[in-house]
Amino acid sequence: MSSRTARSVTAVEIGRAAAALLIVLTGALQRLDASHLAEPLAQTPSATQDWPQLRGPNADGISPQIGLLTAWPESGPREIWRVPLGKGFSGVSVVGDHAFTMFGRGGTYLGAFDTATGAERWRLRIDEMYRNSSGDGPRSTPTVDGGIVYVISARGMLVAVQADSGATAWQHDLREEYRATGPNWGFSTSPRVFGDLVLVEAGGHDAALLAFDKRTGEEVWRAAGDPPGYSTPLLVQIGGQQQAVFFTGRRIVGVDPNNGAMLWDTPWETTFGVNAATPIFVPPDKIFVSSGYGVGAALLRVPAGDRLGVETVWRTREMKNQFSSSVLVNDYIYGFDNSILECIELSRGERMRECGGRADTDRARCCTQTIT
């Protein structure tokens, strides 16, 4: 669907034994708890979970929801509700009976919707309308924590909003305050909460990486001067040390999330600086990173706190994640190699087969798993 056309947010039924919905928005799919449906599905003892940020509760793209349909009806899943919105690429975050997303419609808005009916709870104009020849509207996905929704507009307005009322708690204009230039196709990173801090990648002259007090919006630390990428920070623990991993426009870098101290870095150059996919943590000490434009992917081993010790376990031109992030399931990584859904083996980075395409090896077992 073109972002030039007004879009809708839609909830469809995908559960069989468990109450579950799928929210569909500009091609993005997010799990949504359906326990409040007027005509609920049969319940199971397992509890559903919120989807409070980009890539879910653990920021890994995996939902704990069970009892999902393994095959959809010929006519497609049953639509529960549909709400017209505006333009953009923002995903949907769900906490309790609220679903949050951003959209462009004469301005950039953050909206809250009832998960049972789709009824609008509130909307807040957070910035001007963002226009770009490759698509108008916001790119970032809301992050919800402690009753506050944190968002970044495509023009670089970082805003904290009360989840229940839609009132602004605090805000920062990253371009004006930090001389952030922003990527060519707009700010796309989503905020990441670490304890009492909100971490963002701004791409500022001397403040590429920023941390704010999540309650007051006061700056806590700033670091580096990298050009901006499009990725969202990843929180990991390696060797007992907390780390925030940023994928900037020229490298992948680990910092101490408490103070911004540099721990390690390794170069990663992609055409136009499009480092967009969120890296994946592979316990206990590895990071999977990928980008498009012919670059490919790599598995990096990161010794705790050793800037000189980053080791490349393997590197491949398979699995070129130009935009979408991959998902790690057991010993396999699933993702898009440009536009083709692919599976590679974690230990060696070898392609197993193109899911839905022609198999060129007999090791297709990883793609026989259900991918939702």
C-alpha positions in Angstrom: 0.0 0.0 0.0 1.4 3.4 -0.9 1.9 5.8 1.9 0.4 8.5 -0.5 -3.0 6.9 0.1 -4.9 7.2 3.3 -4.6 4.0 5.2 -6.5 2.2 8.0 -5.7 0.4 11.1 -7.4 -3.0 11.1 -7.9 -5.8 13.7 -8.5 -9.3 12.4 -9.1 -12.6 14.3 -6.2 -15.1 14.1 -6.7 -17.1 17.3 -8.2 -20.6 17.6 -7.8 -21.6 21.2 -6.4 -18.3 22.5 -8.0 -14.9 22.2 -5.8 -13.0 19.7 -6.1 -10.3 17.1 -3.6 -9.1 14.5 -3.4 -5.4 13.9 -2.6 -4.6 10.3 -1.2 -1.1 9.5 0.7 -0.2 6.3 1.8 -3.8 5.9 3.0 -4.1 9.5 1.7 -6.9 11.6 1.5 -6.8 15.3 -0.1 -9.1 17.9 -3.0 -7.6 19.8 -4.7 -9.1 22.9 -8.4 -9.7 22.1 -9.6 -10.6 25.6 -12.0 -7.6 25.5 -13.8 -8.6 22.3 -17.6 -8.3 22.3 -17.7 -11.8 20.9 -14.5 -13.3 22.5 -12.8 -16.5 21.4 -12.5 -19.4 23.8 -9.9 -18.6 26.5 -6.9 -20.7 27.5 -5.1 -20.7 30.8 -2.2 -18.9 29.3 -2.1 -15.1 29.8 -1.7 -12.8 26.9 1.0 -10.1 27.0 1.3 -6.5 25.9 3.2 -5.5 22.8 4.6 -2.2 24.2 7.4 -1.4 21.7 8.9 -2.1 18.3 9.4 -5.9 18.0 7.4 -6.7 21.1 7.9 -7.2 24.8 11.5 -8.5 24.5 12.4 -6.5 21.4 13.1 -9.7 19.5 10.1 -9.9 17.1 8.7 -12.9 18.9 5.2 -13.1 20.5 4.5 -15.5 23.4 0.9 -15.8 22.2 -0.2 -19.5 21.7 -3.2 -21.2 20.1 -2.8 -19.2 16.8 -4.3 -20.6 13.6 -1.8 -22.4 11.5 -3.9 -21.9 8.4 -6.3 -19.0 7.6 -9.7 -19.4 6.0 -9.8 -19.2 2.2 -11.5 -15.8 2.5 -8.9 -14.6 5.0 -9.1 -13.9 8.8 -12.3 -12.4 10.1 -12.1 -8.6 10.3 -13.1 -7.2 13.8 -12.8 -3.5 13.2 -11.2 -1.0 10.9 -10.3 2.7 11.5 -9.2 5.1 8.7 -6.0 7.0 9.5 -3.5 8.9 7.4 -0.1 8.4 5.9 3.1 6.9 7.3 4.9 3.8 8.3 4.6 3.7 12.1 3.9 0.3 13.7 1.4 -0.4 16.5 2.1 -0.8 20.2 -0.4 -2.3 22.6 -0.7 -2.0 26.4 -3.8 -3.2 28.2 -6.9 -2.0 26.2 -5.0 0.7 24.4 -3.4 0.5 20.9 -1.0 3.3 20.0 0.3 4.4 16.6 1.4 7.5 14.7 0.0 8.8 11.4 0.2 11.9 9.1 -2.9 13.8 8.3 -2.3 17.5 7.9 0.3 17.1 10.7 2.0 14.3 12.6 -0.3 12.7 15.2 -0.1 10.1 17.9 -3.3 8.3 18.4 -4.8 5.9 21.0 -7.5 3.4 20.1 -9.7 0.9 22.0 -8.5 -2.6 21.3 -12.0 -4.1 21.4 -13.8 -1.7 19.2 -11.2 0.5 17.4 -12.8 3.6 19.0 -10.4 6.5 19.2 -9.5 7.4 22.8 -7.5 10.5 21.9 -5.1 12.0 19.4 -2.3 14.5 19.8 -0.6 16.6 17.2 3.1 16.2 17.9 4.7 17.8 14.8 4.2 19.2 11.3 3.4 16.9 8.4 6.5 15.2 7.1 6.7 14.9 3.3 9.2 12.9 1.4 9.3 11.7 -2.3 9.7 8.1 -1.0 6.6 8.4 1.3 5.0 10.9 3.7 4.3 10.6 7.4 6.0 9.2 10.5 8.3 6.1 10.5 8.9 5.4 14.2 6.9 3.1 16.4 5.6 4.2 19.9 7.3 2.9 23.0 5.0 2.6 26.1 6.4 2.4 29.6 5.0 3.3 33.0 1.9 5.0 31.6 3.9 7.2 29.2 4.1 6.9 25.4 7.5 7.9 23.9 7.6 8.8 20.2 9.9 10.4 17.6 8.4 12.2 14.5 10.1 11.9 11.1 11.3 15.5 11.6 13.0 14.7 14.9 10.5 15.7 17.6 10.9 13.5 20.6 7.7 13.6 22.7 6.6 11.9 26.0 2.8 11.6 26.3 0.5 10.5 29.1 -1.0 7.2 27.9 -4.4 7.7 29.5 -5.1 11.3 28.5 -2.9 12.2 25.6 -1.4 15.1 27.5 2.2 16.0 26.7 4.6 15.3 29.6 7.8 16.7 27.9 9.4 17.1 24.5 12.7 17.9 22.7 13.2 19.1 19.2 16.3 17.1 18.3 17.1 19.2 15.2 17.0 22.5 17.0 18.5 21.5 20.4 21.1 19.0 19.2 21.8 20.0 15.6 20.6 16.6 14.5 20.5 16.4 10.7 18.2 13.4 10.5 18.6 10.6 7.9 17.7 11.3 4.2 14.3 9.6 4.6 13.4 10.9 8.0 13.9 9.9 11.6 12.9 6.2 11.8 14.4 5.0 15.1 12.1 4.2 18.0 12.9 5.2 21.6 14.2 2.5 23.9 13.6 2.6 27.7 16.4 1.5 30.0 15.5 1.7 33.7 14.8 5.4 34.3 16.2 6.5 31.0 15.0 6.9 27.4 17.6 6.1 24.8 17.5 7.6 21.3 19.7 7.9 18.3 19.7 11.5 17.1 22.6 11.8 14.7 23.7 15.1 16.3 27.0 16.8 15.7 28.3 15.8 19.1 25.2 14.0 20.3 24.5 11.1 18.0 23.4 9.0 21.0 21.3 10.5 23.7 19.7 9.5 27.0 17.0 11.4 28.9 15.3 11.0 32.2 12.1 9.3 31.2 10.0 11.2 33.8 11.3 14.7 33.4 12.9 14.7 29.9 16.2 16.1 31.4 19.3 15.1 29.4 21.4 12.6 31.3 24.2 11.9 28.8 25.2 12.4 25.2 27.9 10.5 23.1 29.5 10.2 19.7 29.1 12.3 16.6 28.0 9.6 14.1 25.7 10.3 11.1 22.2 8.9 11.9 21.0 5.5 10.9 17.4 4.2 10.9 17.7 1.4 13.5 16.4 1.2 17.1 18.8 0.7 20.0 19.2 -2.8 21.4 19.7 -3.6 25.1 21.9 -6.6 26.0 23.9 -7.9 28.8 27.4 -9.4 28.0 29.7 -10.7 30.7 27.5 -9.3 33.4 27.7 -5.8 31.8 24.7 -3.9 30.6 25.1 -2.5 27.1 23.1 -0.4 24.6 23.9 -1.4 21.0 23.4 1.4 18.4 23.5 0.8 14.6 24.4 4.3 13.4 24.9 5.5 9.8 28.5 4.2 9.7 29.1 1.6 12.5 27.6 -0.7 15.1 28.6 0.5 18.6 28.1 -0.6 22.2 27.9 1.9 25.1 27.2 1.7 28.8 23.5 2.8 28.9 24.0 4.4 32.3 26.5 7.0 31.2 27.2 6.6 27.4 30.8 5.4 27.9 32.0 3.7 24.7 32.6 0.0 25.2 33.3 -1.2 21.6 32.6 -0.5 18.0 33.1 -1.9 14.5 32.6 -0.2 11.1 29.6 -1.0 9.0 29.2 1.1 5.9 26.0 0.9 3.7 25.0 2.9 0.7 23.2 6.1 1.7 23.9 5.2 5.4 20.8 2.9 5.4 21.6 0.9 8.5 18.0 0.2 9.3 17.4 -3.3 10.7 17.6 -3.7 14.5 20.5 -6.0 15.5 19.8 -9.3 17.2 21.4 -10.4 20.4 22.6 -14.0 20.4 23.5 -15.0 24.0 25.9 -15.0 25.6 28.1 -12.6 23.7 27.2 -12.3 20.0 25.4 -9.7 17.9 23.8 -10.4 14.5 23.8 -7.4 12.2 22.5 -6.9 8.6 21.9 -4.3 5.9 20.9 -4.1 2.3 22.4 -2.5 -0.8 24.5 -5.6 -1.5 26.2 -5.6 2.0 24.7 -8.7 3.7 25.0 -9.9 7.3 27.5 -10.8 10.0 27.7 -12.5 13.4 29.9 -10.6 15.8 31.4 -11.8 19.1 31.7 -9.0 21.6 33.9 -9.5 24.6 32.6 -7.4 27.6 34.1 -3.9 27.6 36.9 -4.6 25.1 36.8 -2.1 22.3 39.6 -4.0 20.4 38.1 -7.4 20.8 35.2 -7.5 18.4 35.5 -10.7 16.4 33.6 -11.6 13.2 32.4 -15.1 13.6 31.1 -15.2 10.0 30.0 -12.8 7.3 27.8 -13.4 4.3 26.0 -11.6 1.5 22.9 -13.6 2.3 20.2 -12.1 4.4 20.4 -8.5 3.3 18.0 -6.7 5.6 17.4 -3.4 3.8 14.5 -2.4 6.1 12.9 -5.2 8.0 14.6 -6.8 11.0 15.2 -10.6 11.2 14.0 -13.0 13.9 16.1 -15.6 15.7 14.3 -18.9 16.4 16.4 -21.7 18.0 19.4 -22.2 15.7 18.0 -20.3 12.7 17.6 -16.7 11.6 14.6 -15.8 9.5 14.3 -12.5 7.6 14.2 -10.8 4.2 17.1 -11.0 1.8 16.0 -7.8 0.1 12.4 -9.0 -0.9 12.8 -12.7 -0.4 12.0 -14.5 2.8 15.0 -16.5 3.7 16.4 -18.7 6.5 20.1 -19.0 7.4 21.8 -21.2 9.9 23.0 -19.3 13.0 26.3 -21.2 13.5 27.7 -20.7 10.0 25.5 -18.1 8.2 24.6 -20.6 5.4 21.4 -20.3 3.6 19.0 -23.1 4.2 16.5 -22.3 1.5 14.3 -19.4 0.3 11.0 -19.8 2.1 8.3 -20.1 -0.6 10.9 -20.3 -3.3 13.0 -23.0 -4.8 15.1 -25.0 -2.4 18.7 -25.4 -3.5 19.8 -27.6 -0.5 18.3 -30.6 1.2 18.5 -28.8 4.6 15.1 -27.1 4.4 14.0 -28.2 7.9 14.2 -24.7 9.4 11.7 -23.3 7.0 9.2 -26.1 7.8 8.5 -24.3 11.1 5.5 -22.0 11.2 6.5 -18.4 10.9 4.0 -15.7 12.0 
